[in-house]
Amino acid sequence: MRITLLCNLDIASNLAANRLITALPEHHFSVLMTAQVGGKNHRPKALEALSFYENTLFTEILFPALISGQKASGKEVFVKETCDKKGDETPRLLTFGAMQQRGIDIHPVSEINEGNGLSVLERCQPDLILSVRFGRILKTPALDVPNHGVLNLHSGLLPQYRGIMATFWAMLRDESHIGCTLHRIQDGGIDTGDILSTHPIKTDYNLSYFDNMLAIYPAGLDAMIAATKRIADSVALVSIPQNDTQANYYGLPDPASISLFEQKGHRWVIHSNLISLAQRFFPQ
C-alpha cells in the first residue's frame, strides 16, 4: 500500500515515524509534516520552553548537527529507539533528513484541506493515512483522498481527554493512568471518530510531563501497525463509537493551570533524561 504519515516536526513524531516505517517496510511511505500543534499567539512562557525541548532542541539543533557530521565523516548516524520494550531487538532511528536520504518523501505543509497541502496529499495517492501528532484538523477534502480512510493515534484516552496535551491535563488532575487511543477520523470533529483500541499506562509522577508524554505512544503505535497489516490483508477492523456523554475537550494550558501544575511539584522535563535521549542519536 501507499501510506501517508501525517505528523509534526518534533521528537515524539520522529520516534513514531521511525517505528512505523521500520515495522512496515513492505509499504511505500510519504510524510506530510506540520510545524506545531495549536496556535502561535500568546503562548505562556512554560509552553514556549516546552516547545524548545520537544521541537527546537532536536529538529533544529541536534538533527542538523548529526547530518552535518554524517556528511563530514561519510557515515550514517543511527540510534536505537527509546520507546521499545526492554530486551527487544530494536530498529535504529533516522532523523527526518536521513529519512529523505533513504528515499522517503517528506513535505512540510501549513494546511491540509485546501491549497498546496491538499495538492501534495493528492499527489502522494495514499491508500491509507496514518496520523500522529498532526497539527491540523482533517476535513472532507483530505478525508476523501485515501481508499482505506484515516487512522489517528490520539495522545489521550478517549473520549474523556479530547483535545491538546492530554497528558498534562491528566497529570494536573492526578489521574492514576494516562495513555493514547487509536481511532478513525471520519469527519471534521476533534477526536470524535470510532475507537479501535485504547492503551492506558500508569502515570509515573516521578517522571516529567515530557517523559510521560513519550511513554504513552509505544503500545498505540503497535496497535496502529497491527491495524495497517490487517487493512493490507483485507481484514475488517472492529471499532466502537465514542460515548459523547463522557467527552471532555481540553485546549492549551492557561497560566492558571500551568501555575497549579508546577505548584503540585510536577516537572516539565528532567534534564538528565533529555541528555540520555540526545546521546542515543550519536554514533555508537
C-alpha positions as YAML, in Angstrom:
chain: A
units: angstrom
residues:
- id: 1
  name: MET
  ca: [0.00, 0.00, 0.00]
- id: 2
  name: ARG
  ca: [0.88, 3.63, -0.32]
- id: 3
  name: ILE
  ca: [0.78, 5.16, 3.17]
- id: 4
  name: THR
  ca: [0.96, 8.84, 4.01]
- id: 5
  name: LEU
  ca: [2.01, 9.63, 7.56]
- id: 6
  name: LEU
  ca: [0.74, 12.93, 8.94]
- id: 7
  name: CYS
  ca: [2.89, 14.10, 11.84]
- id: 8
  name: ASN
  ca: [4.50, 17.12, 13.45]
- id: 9
  name: LEU
  ca: [8.04, 18.45, 13.43]
- id: 10
  name: ASP
  ca: [9.01, 17.24, 16.91]
- id: 11
  name: ILE
  ca: [10.89, 14.46, 18.65]
- id: 12
  name: ALA
  ca: [7.80, 12.39, 19.54]
- id: 13
  name: SER
  ca: [6.74, 12.38, 15.88]
- id: 14
  name: ASN
  ca: [10.25, 11.40, 14.83]
- id: 15
  name: LEU
  ca: [10.20, 8.39, 17.16]
- id: 16
  name: ALA
  ca: [6.74, 7.44, 15.86]
- id: 17
  name: ALA
  ca: [7.80, 7.79, 12.21]
- id: 18
  name: ASN
  ca: [10.82, 5.57, 12.77]
- id: 19
  name: ARG
  ca: [8.73, 2.93, 14.49]
- id: 20
  name: LEU
  ca: [6.05, 2.85, 11.78]
- id: 21
  name: ILE
  ca: [8.40, 2.95, 8.81]
- id: 22
  name: THR
  ca: [10.65, 0.25, 10.26]
- id: 23
  name: ALA
  ca: [7.75, -2.06, 11.14]
- id: 24
  name: LEU
  ca: [6.02, -1.71, 7.76]
- id: 25
  name: PRO
  ca: [8.86, -1.97, 5.21]
- id: 26
  name: GLU
  ca: [6.65, -3.55, 2.57]
- id: 27
  name: HIS
  ca: [4.65, -0.33, 2.19]
- id: 28
  name: HIS
  ca: [5.60, 2.90, 0.45]
- id: 29
  name: PHE
  ca: [5.64, 5.85, 2.86]
- id: 30
  name: SER
  ca: [5.36, 9.57, 2.34]
- id: 31
  name: VAL
  ca: [5.31, 12.08, 5.20]
- id: 32
  name: LEU
  ca: [3.41, 15.36, 5.49]
- id: 33
  name: MET
  ca: [4.53, 17.42, 8.46]
- id: 34
  name: THR
  ca: [3.22, 20.47, 10.31]
- id: 35
  name: ALA
  ca: [5.45, 22.85, 12.24]
- id: 36
  name: GLN
  ca: [3.48, 22.83, 15.51]
- id: 37
  name: VAL
  ca: [0.20, 21.86, 17.16]
- id: 38
  name: GLY
  ca: [-2.12, 24.65, 18.25]
- id: 39
  name: GLY
  ca: [-1.97, 28.39, 17.63]
- id: 40
  name: LYS
  ca: [1.15, 30.54, 17.74]
- id: 41
  name: ASN
  ca: [-0.19, 33.55, 19.62]
- id: 42
  name: HIS
  ca: [0.11, 34.28, 23.34]
- id: 43
  name: ARG
  ca: [1.64, 31.02, 24.48]
- id: 44
  name: PRO
  ca: [2.69, 31.06, 28.14]
- id: 45
  name: LYS
  ca: [6.45, 31.02, 28.72]
- id: 46
  name: ALA
  ca: [6.32, 27.48, 30.10]
- id: 47
  name: LEU
  ca: [4.87, 26.21, 26.82]
- id: 48
  name: GLU
  ca: [7.45, 28.12, 24.80]
- id: 49
  name: ALA
  ca: [10.16, 26.43, 26.86]
- id: 50
  name: LEU
  ca: [8.49, 23.04, 26.36]
- id: 51
  name: SER
  ca: [8.40, 23.67, 22.60]
- id: 52
  name: PHE
  ca: [12.17, 24.15, 22.70]
- id: 53
  name: TYR
  ca: [12.66, 20.71, 24.24]
- id: 54
  name: GLU
  ca: [10.09, 18.93, 22.04]
- id: 55
  name: ASN
  ca: [10.99, 20.63, 18.78]
- id: 56
  name: THR
  ca: [13.89, 23.07, 18.56]
- id: 57
  name: LEU
  ca: [16.45, 21.11, 20.58]
- id: 58
  name: PHE
  ca: [16.14, 18.02, 18.40]
- id: 59
  name: THR
  ca: [14.86, 19.10, 14.97]
- id: 60
  name: GLU
  ca: [16.66, 22.43, 14.67]
- id: 61
  name: ILE
  ca: [19.86, 21.82, 16.64]
- id: 62
  name: LEU
  ca: [20.70, 18.14, 17.14]
- id: 63
  name: PHE
  ca: [19.37, 16.67, 13.88]
- id: 64
  name: PRO
  ca: [21.10, 19.22, 11.58]
- id: 65
  name: ALA
  ca: [24.33, 18.74, 13.55]
- id: 66
  name: LEU
  ca: [24.10, 14.98, 13.06]
- id: 67
  name: ILE
  ca: [23.50, 15.37, 9.33]
- id: 68
  name: SER
  ca: [26.48, 17.72, 9.07]
- id: 69
  name: GLY
  ca: [28.64, 15.26, 10.97]
- id: 70
  name: GLN
  ca: [27.40, 12.42, 8.80]
- id: 71
  name: LYS
  ca: [28.35, 14.27, 5.62]
- id: 72
  name: ALA
  ca: [31.75, 15.19, 7.02]
- id: 73
  name: SER
  ca: [32.56, 11.60, 8.03]
- id: 74
  name: GLY
  ca: [30.82, 9.89, 5.15]
- id: 75
  name: LYS
  ca: [28.98, 7.66, 7.63]
- id: 76
  name: GLU
  ca: [25.31, 7.37, 8.56]
- id: 77
  name: VAL
  ca: [24.29, 8.11, 12.14]
- id: 78
  name: PHE
  ca: [21.69, 5.94, 13.89]
- id: 79
  name: VAL
  ca: [20.24, 5.36, 17.32]
- id: 80
  name: LYS
  ca: [18.29, 2.60, 18.98]
- id: 81
  name: GLU
  ca: [14.70, 3.64, 19.56]
- id: 82
  name: THR
  ca: [13.91, 4.77, 23.10]
- id: 83
  name: CYS
  ca: [10.27, 3.65, 23.03]
- id: 84
  name: ASP
  ca: [10.79, -0.09, 22.62]
- id: 85
  name: LYS
  ca: [10.38, -2.67, 25.34]
- id: 86
  name: LYS
  ca: [13.44, -3.73, 27.27]
- id: 87
  name: GLY
  ca: [15.17, -6.73, 25.83]
- id: 88
  name: ASP
  ca: [13.66, -6.37, 22.35]
- id: 89
  name: GLU
  ca: [15.85, -6.12, 19.28]
- id: 90
  name: THR
  ca: [15.13, -2.54, 18.26]
- id: 91
  name: PRO
  ca: [15.43, -0.74, 14.94]
- id: 92
  name: ARG
  ca: [17.82, 2.14, 14.60]
- id: 93
  name: LEU
  ca: [16.48, 5.65, 14.24]
- id: 94
  name: LEU
  ca: [16.81, 8.14, 11.42]
- id: 95
  name: THR
  ca: [16.45, 11.89, 11.63]
- id: 96
  name: PHE
  ca: [13.85, 13.36, 9.28]
- id: 97
  name: GLY
  ca: [16.68, 14.42, 6.97]
- id: 98
  name: ALA
  ca: [18.12, 10.92, 6.94]
- id: 99
  name: MET
  ca: [14.67, 9.56, 6.06]
- id: 100
  name: GLN
  ca: [14.70, 11.78, 2.98]
- id: 101
  name: GLN
  ca: [18.14, 10.46, 2.09]
- id: 102
  name: ARG
  ca: [16.63, 6.97, 2.23]
- id: 103
  name: GLY
  ca: [14.05, 7.96, -0.41]
- id: 104
  name: ILE
  ca: [11.06, 8.82, 1.80]
- id: 105
  name: ASP
  ca: [9.25, 11.91, 0.52]
- id: 106
  name: ILE
  ca: [8.80, 14.46, 3.31]
- id: 107
  name: HIS
  ca: [6.72, 17.58, 2.74]
- id: 108
  name: PRO
  ca: [6.22, 20.45, 5.20]
- id: 109
  name: VAL
  ca: [2.62, 21.67, 4.98]
- id: 110
  name: SER
  ca: [0.75, 24.50, 6.64]
- id: 111
  name: GLU
  ca: [-2.70, 23.35, 5.51]
- id: 112
  name: ILE
  ca: [-4.15, 20.00, 4.52]
- id: 113
  name: ASN
  ca: [-7.74, 20.56, 3.41]
- id: 114
  name: GLU
  ca: [-7.07, 23.04, 0.61]
- id: 115
  name: GLY
  ca: [-4.36, 24.69, -1.47]
- id: 116
  name: ASN
  ca: [-0.85, 23.32, -1.72]
- id: 117
  name: GLY
  ca: [-1.21, 20.95, 1.25]
- id: 118
  name: LEU
  ca: [-4.18, 19.18, -0.30]
- id: 119
  name: SER
  ca: [-2.39, 19.07, -3.66]
- id: 120
  name: VAL
  ca: [0.63, 17.42, -2.07]
- id: 121
  name: LEU
  ca: [-1.58, 14.87, -0.32]
- id: 122
  name: GLU
  ca: [-3.37, 14.04, -3.57]
- id: 123
  name: ARG
  ca: [-0.04, 13.60, -5.38]
- id: 124
  name: CYS
  ca: [1.02, 11.08, -2.73]
- id: 125
  name: GLN
  ca: [-2.04, 8.98, -3.69]
- id: 126
  name: PRO
  ca: [-2.25, 7.25, -0.31]
- id: 127
  name: ASP
  ca: [-4.32, 4.12, 0.13]
- id: 128
  name: LEU
  ca: [-4.22, 4.81, 3.88]
- id: 129
  name: ILE
  ca: [-3.41, 7.81, 6.03]
- id: 130
  name: LEU
  ca: [-1.82, 7.36, 9.45]
- id: 131
  name: SER
  ca: [-1.86, 10.41, 11.73]
- id: 132
  name: VAL
  ca: [0.29, 11.00, 14.82]
- id: 133
  name: ARG
  ca: [0.53, 14.47, 16.40]
- id: 134
  name: PHE
  ca: [-0.50, 16.23, 13.19]
- id: 135
  name: GLY
  ca: [-1.18, 19.91, 13.75]
- id: 136
  name: ARG
  ca: [-4.32, 20.40, 11.65]
- id: 137
  name: ILE
  ca: [-7.89, 19.10, 11.76]
- id: 138
  name: LEU
  ca: [-8.70, 16.92, 8.75]
- id: 139
  name: LYS
  ca: [-11.91, 17.75, 6.90]
- id: 140
  name: THR
  ca: [-13.80, 16.26, 3.96]
- id: 141
  name: PRO
  ca: [-11.39, 17.20, 1.11]
- id: 142
  name: ALA
  ca: [-8.48, 15.43, 2.81]
- id: 143
  name: LEU
  ca: [-10.56, 12.59, 4.26]
- id: 144
  name: ASP
  ca: [-11.84, 11.70, 0.80]
- id: 145
  name: VAL
  ca: [-8.34, 11.06, -0.58]
- id: 146
  name: PRO
  ca: [-7.37, 7.62, 0.86]
- id: 147
  name: ASN
  ca: [-9.32, 4.50, -0.10]
- id: 148
  name: HIS
  ca: [-8.93, 2.97, 3.37]
- id: 149
  name: GLY
  ca: [-9.54, 6.11, 5.41]
- id: 150
  name: VAL
  ca: [-7.54, 7.69, 8.22]
- id: 151
  name: LEU
  ca: [-6.29, 6.14, 11.46]
- id: 152
  name: ASN
  ca: [-5.22, 8.58, 14.15]
- id: 153
  name: LEU
  ca: [-3.22, 7.90, 17.31]
- id: 154
  name: HIS
  ca: [-4.56, 10.43, 19.80]
- id: 155
  name: SER
  ca: [-2.33, 11.32, 22.74]
- id: 156
  name: GLY
  ca: [-5.04, 10.80, 25.36]
- id: 157
  name: LEU
  ca: [-7.70, 8.37, 26.49]
- id: 158
  name: LEU
  ca: [-10.89, 9.00, 24.54]
- id: 159
  name: PRO
  ca: [-13.50, 10.28, 24.90]
- id: 160
  name: GLN
  ca: [-12.55, 11.70, 28.29]
- id: 161
  name: TYR
  ca: [-9.47, 13.54, 27.00]
- id: 162
  name: ARG
  ca: [-10.13, 15.07, 23.62]
- id: 163
  name: GLY
  ca: [-8.02, 17.99, 22.52]
- id: 164
  name: ILE
  ca: [-4.42, 19.04, 23.17]
- id: 165
  name: MET
  ca: [-1.82, 17.95, 25.75]
- id: 166
  name: ALA
  ca: [-3.96, 15.30, 27.38]
- id: 167
  name: THR
  ca: [-1.00, 14.06, 29.42]
- id: 168
  name: PHE
  ca: [-0.65, 17.49, 31.03]
- id: 169
  name: TRP
  ca: [-4.34, 17.67, 31.92]
- id: 170
  name: ALA
  ca: [-4.35, 14.12, 33.29]
- id: 171
  name: MET
  ca: [-1.32, 14.84, 35.48]
- id: 172
  name: LEU
  ca: [-2.90, 18.08, 36.65]
- id: 173
  name: ARG
  ca: [-5.98, 16.10, 37.72]
- id: 174
  name: ASP
  ca: [-3.82, 13.48, 39.49]
- id: 175
  name: GLU
  ca: [-5.05, 10.68, 37.23]
- id: 176
  name: SER
  ca: [-3.61, 7.25, 38.03]
- id: 177
  name: HIS
  ca: [-3.38, 6.44, 34.30]
- id: 178
  name: ILE
  ca: [-2.56, 8.26, 31.09]
- id: 179
  name: GLY
  ca: [-2.47, 6.78, 27.60]
- id: 180
  name: CYS
  ca: [-3.36, 7.01, 23.95]
- id: 181
  name: THR
  ca: [-6.24, 5.96, 21.70]
- id: 182
  name: LEU
  ca: [-6.23, 4.54, 18.19]
- id: 183
  name: HIS
  ca: [-9.33, 5.74, 16.37]
- id: 184
  name: ARG
  ca: [-10.70, 6.58, 12.96]
- id: 185
  name: ILE
  ca: [-11.03, 10.13, 11.68]
- id: 186
  name: GLN
  ca: [-14.40, 10.13, 9.96]
- id: 187
  name: ASP
  ca: [-15.43, 13.79, 9.90]
- id: 188
  name: GLY
  ca: [-14.17, 17.25, 10.77]
- id: 189
  name: GLY
  ca: [-14.77, 16.83, 14.51]
- id: 190
  name: ILE
  ca: [-11.95, 16.99, 17.02]
- id: 191
  name: ASP
  ca: [-11.02, 13.47, 18.22]
- id: 192
  name: THR
  ca: [-14.55, 12.21, 17.59]
- id: 193
  name: GLY
  ca: [-14.13, 9.11, 15.42]
- id: 194
  name: ASP
  ca: [-14.86, 5.47, 16.27]
- id: 195
  name: ILE
  ca: [-12.35, 3.84, 18.62]
- id: 196
  name: LEU
  ca: [-10.29, 0.80, 17.62]
- id: 197
  name: SER
  ca: [-8.35, 0.48, 20.88]
- id: 198
  name: THR
  ca: [-7.25, 2.37, 23.99]
- id: 199
  name: HIS
  ca: [-3.88, 1.95, 25.68]
- id: 200
  name: PRO
  ca: [-3.68, 3.16, 29.29]
- id: 201
  name: ILE
  ca: [-0.43, 3.14, 31.22]
- id: 202
  name: LYS
  ca: [0.27, 4.04, 34.84]
- id: 203
  name: THR
  ca: [1.20, 7.69, 35.36]
- id: 204
  name: ASP
  ca: [4.71, 7.98, 36.77]
- id: 205
  name: TYR
  ca: [4.78, 11.15, 38.83]
- id: 206
  name: ASN
  ca: [8.49, 10.67, 39.48]
- id: 207
  name: LEU
  ca: [8.98, 11.49, 35.82]
- id: 208
  name: SER
  ca: [8.29, 14.70, 33.95]
- id: 209
  name: TYR
  ca: [5.48, 15.65, 31.59]
- id: 210
  name: PHE
  ca: [7.90, 15.13, 28.69]
- id: 211
  name: ASP
  ca: [8.86, 11.63, 29.84]
- id: 212
  name: ASN
  ca: [5.25, 10.60, 30.45]
- id: 213
  name: MET
  ca: [4.21, 12.03, 27.10]
- id: 214
  name: LEU
  ca: [6.77, 9.93, 25.24]
- id: 215
  name: ALA
  ca: [5.80, 6.85, 27.24]
- id: 216
  name: ILE
  ca: [2.18, 6.79, 26.06]
- id: 217
  name: TYR
  ca: [2.94, 6.06, 22.40]
- id: 218
  name: PRO
  ca: [4.62, 2.62, 22.03]
- id: 219
  name: ALA
  ca: [1.54, 0.46, 22.71]
- id: 220
  name: GLY
  ca: [-0.62, 2.62, 20.45]
- id: 221
  name: LEU
  ca: [1.94, 2.51, 17.65]
- id: 222
  name: ASP
  ca: [1.99, -1.28, 17.90]
- id: 223
  name: ALA
  ca: [-1.79, -1.25, 17.54]
- id: 224
  name: MET
  ca: [-1.54, 1.10, 14.55]
- id: 225
  name: ILE
  ca: [0.98, -1.22, 12.91]
- id: 226
  name: ALA
  ca: [-1.26, -4.26, 13.51]
- id: 227
  name: ALA
  ca: [-4.29, -2.40, 12.12]
- id: 228
  name: THR
  ca: [-2.34, -1.41, 9.00]
- id: 229
  name: LYS
  ca: [-1.37, -5.02, 8.39]
- id: 230
  name: ARG
  ca: [-4.99, -6.13, 8.75]
- id: 231
  name: ILE
  ca: [-6.10, -3.49, 6.25]
- id: 232
  name: ALA
  ca: [-3.41, -4.65, 3.82]
- id: 233
  name: ASP
  ca: [-4.71, -8.21, 4.22]
- id: 234
  name: SER
  ca: [-8.31, -7.05, 3.60]
- id: 235
  name: VAL
  ca: [-9.33, -7.91, 7.17]
- id: 236
  name: ALA
  ca: [-12.05, -5.68, 8.60]
- id: 237
  name: LEU
  ca: [-11.22, -3.58, 11.65]
- id: 238
  name: VAL
  ca: [-13.58, -3.64, 14.61]
- id: 239
  name: SER
  ca: [-14.34, -0.25, 16.14]
- id: 240
  name: ILE
  ca: [-16.91, 1.22, 18.50]
- id: 241
  name: PRO
  ca: [-18.49, 4.69, 18.57]
- id: 242
  name: GLN
  ca: [-17.41, 7.06, 21.29]
- id: 243
  name: ASN
  ca: [-19.76, 7.82, 24.15]
- id: 244
  name: ASP
  ca: [-20.17, 11.57, 23.77]
- id: 245
  name: THR
  ca: [-21.74, 11.87, 27.22]
- id: 246
  name: GLN
  ca: [-18.29, 11.09, 28.67]
- id: 247
  name: ALA
  ca: [-16.43, 13.51, 26.42]
- id: 248
  name: ASN
  ca: [-14.31, 16.41, 27.63]
- id: 249
  name: TYR
  ca: [-12.27, 18.78, 25.46]
- id: 250
  name: TYR
  ca: [-9.00, 20.36, 26.62]
- id: 251
  name: GLY
  ca: [-7.11, 23.17, 24.92]
- id: 252
  name: LEU
  ca: [-3.65, 24.56, 25.52]
- id: 253
  name: PRO
  ca: [-3.00, 25.10, 29.23]
- id: 254
  name: ASP
  ca: [-3.63, 28.62, 30.50]
- id: 255
  name: PRO
  ca: [-1.33, 30.40, 33.00]
- id: 256
  name: ALA
  ca: [-3.50, 29.40, 35.97]
- id: 257
  name: SER
  ca: [-3.39, 25.69, 35.04]
- id: 258
  name: ILE
  ca: [0.35, 25.88, 34.44]
- id: 259
  name: SER
  ca: [0.87, 27.52, 37.82]
- id: 260
  name: LEU
  ca: [-1.16, 24.80, 39.56]
- id: 261
  name: PHE
  ca: [0.75, 22.09, 37.69]
- id: 262
  name: GLU
  ca: [4.04, 23.50, 38.96]
- id: 263
  name: GLN
  ca: [2.70, 24.04, 42.48]
- id: 264
  name: LYS
  ca: [1.89, 20.33, 42.62]
- id: 265
  name: GLY
  ca: [5.59, 19.68, 42.07]
- id: 266
  name: HIS
  ca: [5.22, 18.31, 38.53]
- id: 267
  name: ARG
  ca: [8.15, 18.89, 36.22]
- id: 268
  name: TRP
  ca: [8.11, 19.70, 32.51]
- id: 269
  name: VAL
  ca: [11.39, 17.95, 31.72]
- id: 270
  name: ILE
  ca: [14.18, 16.16, 33.53]
- id: 271
  name: HIS
  ca: [17.45, 17.38, 32.05]
- id: 272
  name: SER
  ca: [19.36, 14.16, 32.69]
- id: 273
  name: ASN
  ca: [16.71, 12.22, 30.75]
- id: 274
  name: LEU
  ca: [16.91, 14.71, 27.89]
- id: 275
  name: ILE
  ca: [20.67, 14.26, 27.79]
- id: 276
  name: SER
  ca: [20.27, 10.47, 27.72]
- id: 277
  name: LEU
  ca: [17.80, 10.73, 24.86]
- id: 278
  name: ALA
  ca: [20.06, 13.08, 22.90]
- id: 279
  name: GLN
  ca: [23.07, 10.79, 23.43]
- id: 280
  name: ARG
  ca: [21.19, 7.97, 21.72]
- id: 281
  name: PHE
  ca: [21.42, 9.90, 18.46]
- id: 282
  name: PHE
  ca: [25.20, 9.89, 18.44]
- id: 283
  name: PRO
  ca: [27.35, 7.18, 16.81]
- id: 284
  name: GLN
  ca: [27.81, 4.15, 18.99]
...
